[in-house]
Amino acid sequence: MAEQTPAALSIVISAMGGQGGGVLSRWIVDIAEQGGYLAQATSVPGVAQRTGATIYYIELFPRAAAEAIGRDPVLALMPIPGHVDLLIAAELVEAGRAVLRGLVSADRTTVIASSHREYAVVEKAALGDGMADSGAILEALQSAARQCLTFDMASRAASTGSVISSVLLGALASSGRLPFERAEFEAAIERSGLATERSLAGFAAGFAGAVDESEEVAASLRSSSVSPSPLSEPAKALHERVQETFPQVVRPLVIEGARRAADYQDLRYAGAYLDRLGKLHKLDGGGADGSYRLTSETARHLALWMSYEDAARVADLKTRSERFERMRQEVAAEPGQLVYAVEFMHPSVQEFTDALPAPIGRFIMTREYLRAGIDKLINHGRRVPTGKLRGFVLLRCIASLRRVRRSSYRYAREMRLIDRWLANIADVAVSDYELAVEIARCQRLIKGYGETHARGMRNFNTIMEARTELQTRDDAAGAVRRLGEAALVDESGDALRAALAALAL
């Protein structure tokens, strides 16, 4: 009986622009050719950096086997579902896409993927929470693959000043899936001459990370519990108040909400947050499952609403030292290199009057000729270089308006709206717990500033008006939930209008 011809080893690499997928492909081909294999590599580029990854496909065939047969093998130009030995993905969702394409099979495929996320355009553009569930993707990978190796390779690359491709190569070498020694991988990096020192450091980080981090990452992705550290010394009284007032299941969320309110304004403002939340918590019997979902949802959304994004908040966040440090890390700036940020501002008359004392702001907004005159003066785009003194000082001056925020036109308006929202929740908390939870969740429609905020507020008010008619219906909670979901479908409001019509409202 004739000896069976060995099959080619097939490798798929999925990487986005800037992640070094092409470099990784060339390294693997070089290692294989130096190690006695014939190699062929092809690629199918994506549309753009995050609307489509480039797929690199490599096939390796033993040169000795080809010589024994007396002819070179015919290697494929693209992967075939069910016939992929190795899938290497530079980002978690890209590994998930490979599963959907059928490129991962339980009897054959080893998956090596970074567990970090680079959010897709559709995730960023979603009006609500459009983020893919990383835990679900990881579970799908572990279920679909023969072997799955995942850890945060992006952070390893950043810590070594390298690109993720070198970390992926290290993880590949550590997996033992290719018949080559570690020294052969390192030699390929040295032969390429591409940032050799950093690439070798990234390779070493990936090799070490593959040994002990996969299970740790899996556990962290599944974990939804957060135990924030206690507040700073001046805030211990608030921290103790949370411990005494709220059940254990909601304390981490309430503490984080109080922390956010204090960061936004001051400790007295954080106390006002707890005052509002405490009154509502007294109406929360825990729900059917004892999870205190009403308190939990209200705690989260109340903190978000009380830290609304006015001009002072935006200017404060844009001029914080940690933001500049994060930007330096993202562009991999060398020590001593200058990194400049230029902000694009487009103020409206509403944002201008929001920062004024309440009587003045109200006076302007109720007079058309004043609104039009101010709008003509300020409503145009401008660029503010926060990397330079004049731009930084300008934004710091705007950020300092937080000291007089409580007297501003926007503050008075927001506090009235918040109290009315909480009153709506309290109105039904005892009689219809699920409806109260859905009313609390409706706050997610209100976000951002400018037209985004105005649109969200219109949708929110529409649903609040509808709930008075809905609360007598048996499925009031479900109806409000459907209206909230419809409001997040499009910016035009067509889906919300259709949902209202379906409910005969």
N, C-alpha and C positions, 0 to 999 in steps of 0.2 A: 504494500500500500504506500502511495507517495506521501512524503512528509508535507504537512500543511504549511502553506506560506504564511509567515507572521503578518499580522495586521498592523497598519500604521497607527501611531499614537496621535490622537487628535486633541488639540488644545484650542479653546476659545478664550479670548481676552476681550472684556467689555470695559471701555474707558472713555471718559469725556475729554474734551479739549483741555490741554494743560496738565493732564495727569500722567503723561509719559507712556501711553499705551504703545506707541510706535517704538519707543526706546526699549520697553520691556520685550516686545516681540523680537527685536533685533538681538537683544541679549540671549534670549532662549535659542534662537536660530544659531547664533555663534557657539553657544555651549554645545548644542547638539552636533554641529559640524566638526567641532574640535574633538568631540567624544565618539566619533565614528558613525554618525547618522547622516542620512540625506534629509534635508529639510526644505519645506516650501511654506512661504508665508504670504497671505493675501489680506486685504482689508476692505471693509465697506464703510465709508465715512458717514457719520450722522449729519443731521441738518445743521445743528449749531451746538454750542457748548452744553446746553442743558435741555434742548428739545429732542435730542437724539444722540446716543453714544456711538462711537466708532467701534465696530466689531472687527477684531483681528483674528484671523484663523491660521493655525499652524498645524502641519502634519509632519511627523518624524518617522523615518523608516530606517532600520539598521542597514548600513552600507554592506556589511558582510553577507546579509541575507540576499540583497540585490545582486551581489557578485556571484553568489551560489546559484541563483536562478539564471543568471546570464543576461539580465536586462534591468533597466531602471523601473521602479514602480510608477504607476499612474496615480498621482496624489490629487485629492479633491481641492476645489477652489473655495468651497463654502461648507459650513458644518451641516451635518444631517441629523435630525432628531433621533435620539436613541443610540447615537454612535459617537458621543463626545466623552473623552476620558477625563479631561480637566477643564473646569470653568474657572477663570480668574476674573473677578469683578472688582473694580476700584471704588465701588459704592454699592450700598445694600440694595436699593431698588433696582439697580441694573442687574444684580444677581436674580432678583425676583422676576424681572422681565424674561430672563433666560429660561426660568421654569415655565412661564406661560408659553414660550416658543417651543417647548418640548426638548430643550437642549440638555436638560438634567434628568438622568435616569437612575433609579435606585440600585440597579445591578452593575453600574459602570462608572458613574460620574463622581469625581471628587470636586467639591466646590471650595475655592479659596476666595474669600470676599472680605472687604472692609465693612465694618458694622456702622460706620459713620454715614451721615446723610448730606447730600447736596440737593436742596429742594428743587423740584421741577417747576417749570413755568406754571402749570396748572395748579400746583400746590400753593404757589405764591399769589396767584391771581384770584383764588377762591375767595368769595365774600365772607365765608365762614371758615371753620377749621378744615382746610383741605389737605392736611398732612397725611401721608400714608402711614399705616400702622406698622412700625418697625418690628414689633413683637410678632405680629402675624406673618410678616415676610420671613423672619428668621425661622419660625416654626415650619413654614412651607418648605424652606430650603432643607432643613434637617429631615423632614419627612420625605422629600423627593430625591435627595442625593444619597449616594453610597457612603460618603464621608463629607462632613461639612466643617470647615475651619474658618471661624470669623473672629475678628477683634478690631478695635479702632486703629486702623493703620494710618489714617490721616494725622492723628495726634502723634504717632510715632515718627512720621515723616517730619512734622513740624518741630518736634523736639530735637531732631538731628540736623535740621536745616536742609533736608533732602526733599525729593519728590516722591510721591506715593509709589511710583513704579519700582523703586529700589526696595521698599518695604515689602511689596508684593513678591518680588523675586526672592527675598529672604524667607518669606513664609512658604513659598514654593519649594525652596531647597530643604527647609526643615520638615516638610510634609513627607519626604521620601518617595514622592510619586514619580519622580524622574530618576533614571539610573545614573546619576552623576553625583560626585562628591562636592562638599561645600567649597573646597578650594577651586574647583572648576567654575563654579558660579562667580566667585570673587575674581578669578582671572579674566572672565569675560568683561566684568566691570572695568578692570584695569586696562584691558585692550581697547575699550571704547573711548577712553580718555574724557568722558563726560562727567565733570565735577567729581572726580574719582574719590576724593576723601569723603565728601558728603554722601555719595552714593554707597560707599562701603559702610558708612555709619548707619545709613538707613537700612541696608541689607542686614546688618547685625541686629538692629532693632526688630526687624521683621522675623528673623530667624529665632530670636529669643521669645518674641511675642507669641509665636505659633505654638510654643511648648506649653504655656500655662494659662493663657487668657481666654480661650474659647468658651469654657464653661462659665467663667466669671462674667463675660459679656452677655451670655444667654440669660443668666439670672438677672442682670441689671436691666435688660430690655423688658423682661417680664414684670419687673417690680414696679408697682405704681405708688408705693408708700414713700412719703418724704418726711424726714425728721429734721427740720431745720434747727440750727443751733440757737441757743437763747439770744434774746436781744441784748444790745449793749447795756452797760451799767446804768445809765440814766433811765432806761426803759424797763428795768426789772419789775417795777410796780405793775406795768401793763401786762408783762409776761405772767406774773402771778395771778392777775385778774383773769386772764384767759384760762389758766389752770383751774381756777375756782369756779368759773361760770359755765364753761363749755365741756361737753363730753369728750373723752379721749379720741374718738373717731374723727372729730372735726378740728381738733386743736392745731395740728400742723398747718392747715389751711387758714385758720383764723389768725395764727401768729404771723404767717406770711402776709396776710392782708393788712394787719396792723403795721408790720414792717414797711410795707409799700406806702401806706398812708403817711407814716412818719417821714419816710424819705421824700415823699411828694411835698409835704408841708412842714409839719412839726409833730411833737409828741401829743400836743393837745388835740390836733386833728386826728391822730390815731385813737385817742380816747373817744372822740366823737364817733368814729367808725365802730368801736366796740359798743358804744351806747345804742346806736341804731340797730346793730346786729343782735345785741342782747335782748331788746324788746321783742324782736321777732322770734328769737329762740324760745322765749317763754311760751309761744304758741305751737311750738314743734314738739309733738309727742313722740317723735322718732320715726314715724312711718311704720308700715307693716313689717318691715325687716329690721327695724331698729337702727337704721344707718344714718338717721338725721339728715336725709337728703335736702330737705328744705333749708336747714341752717347751712349746710355745705354749699349748695348752689348760691344762696344769697350772699354768703361770705365771699365767695370768689367774685361774683359780679358786682357786689357793692364796692369792693376794693378797686375794681377796674373803673367803675363809674366815678368814684370819689377822686381818682387820680387821672381825671380827664386831661386830654392833651391840649392845653392852651399854649399861647406863645411862650410864656415863662418856662413851662415844662419842656417844650421842644428845645429851646435855647439852652436850658440846663443840661439836658442829655447830650446835646451836640458838643458841649465844651467840657465834658468830664475827662479827667486824665485817663481813666481806664478805656475810654473810647479811642483815644489817640494811640494808646498802647496796643489795643486790639487791631487797629488799622496797620500799625507797624508789623505786627505778627502776620496779618493776612497777606501783606505784600512782600514778606520776608526781607524787611529792610535790615541792612547791615548797621552795626554800631557806628554812629557818626553820620549816617545818611539822613538827609532831611526828607520828611514826608509831609506834603501839604494836602489839606482837605479844602475843597471849595463846595459850599452849600448852595443849593438853588432855592431861593425863596420867592413866593408869589403871594404876598399878603392881600387879604380882602378887607373891605370896610367892616365886615362882621368881626373878623379877628382883631382889627384895630380897636373897635369900640368895646369888644369883650374885655380888654385889658384896662379900660378906663373906669373911674369910679362909677358906681351903678347909676346915680342920677344923671351924670353927663352922658354915659353910654345910652341910656334910655331916651334922653332928649334927642340925641343925634339919630337914633334908629327910628324914631317916630316922625321924622321930618325928611321927606323925600329929597328936597333940594340939598340938604346937608349931606345925606348919604351919597348922592350922585357926585357932589363936589369932592368929597374925600375919596371916593372910589376912583375918580378920574386921576387924582393926585398920586395914589399909592398902589393901585391895582395893576402892576406890571412886574414881570419877572426880573430878578436881580441875582447876582452871584456874590456870595459873601465868603471870602477866603479865611476860614478859621485857622489856617496854618500861619497866618500873619497877624501881627499885633492889632491892626485896625479892625479886622473882622472878628477876632477873638474878643476884644474889648466890647464891641457892639453887642455881640450875643450875650456876654456876661452881664451887660447892663439890662438887657431884656430879661435874662434869667433872674435878676435881682427883684423883679416885680412880684415874685412869689411872696415877698414880705408884706405886700399890700393886697394880696390876692383876695382875702376875705371881704374886702370892700369893693371888689370889681363887679362890673355888670354881669359877666359870665358866671361868677361864683353864685350870686344871688339866684340867677336863673337855674343853674344846675342843682342847687340845694332844694329848690321847690320841686323840681322834677323827680329828684331822688326820693323825697319824702312822699310824693304822690304815688310813685312806683311801690314803695314799701307799704303804703296804705292799701293798695290794690292786693298785694300779697296777703297782708294780714286779714283783709276782708273775707277771704275764702279759705284761709289756712286751716280752720277747724272743720268747716263743712265739706271741703273738697281739697284734700291734701295734694293730690296729683296736679290739680289745676294751679294751686299755689306754686308748686315746683316749676311748672311750665311758664308761669308769669315771671318768676325769677330769672329763668333762662332767656327770656326775651331781651334782656339787657345786652346780650351778645350782638344785637343788631346795631348798637350804638358804638361807634369806634372812629378813630382818626380825627381829622379836622377838615375844614373847608366843605366842599360839596359832598365828600364821603360822609362826614358827620351829619350834614343836613339830610341826606338821603336816608341814612340809618334812623335818624330821629323821626322822619316822616313815617317810615314803615312801623317803627315802634308805636307811635301814637295811633296809627291805624289799627293795629292789633289790640291795643289797650281799649280803644273804643268798641271794637268788635267783641271783646271778652265779656262786656256787660250784658250783651244779648246771648252770648254762648253759655254763660255760667249756669243757666237753667236747664241745659241739655245734658243728657246722660253721658255723652262723650265730649264734654267740654274741654278736658285736658288734651285729648287727642286732636281736637279741632285747633286749639291754640298752637300745639306743637306743629301741625301741618302748615299753619299760617307762617310760623317762624321759619320753617324750612323753605317755604316758597319765597319768602322775602330775601333769602340768601342765594336764590338761583340766578337772578340777573339784576343788572343795574336799572333797567327800564321799569321794573315793577310789574311787568306783564304776568309773571307767574303768581305774584301775590293777588293781583286783581282776579285772575282765574280761580284761585283758591277761595277767595271771598265769594265769588259768584257760585261756586260749587256748594258753598254753605248757605246760599240764598241770603247773603248779607249785602 
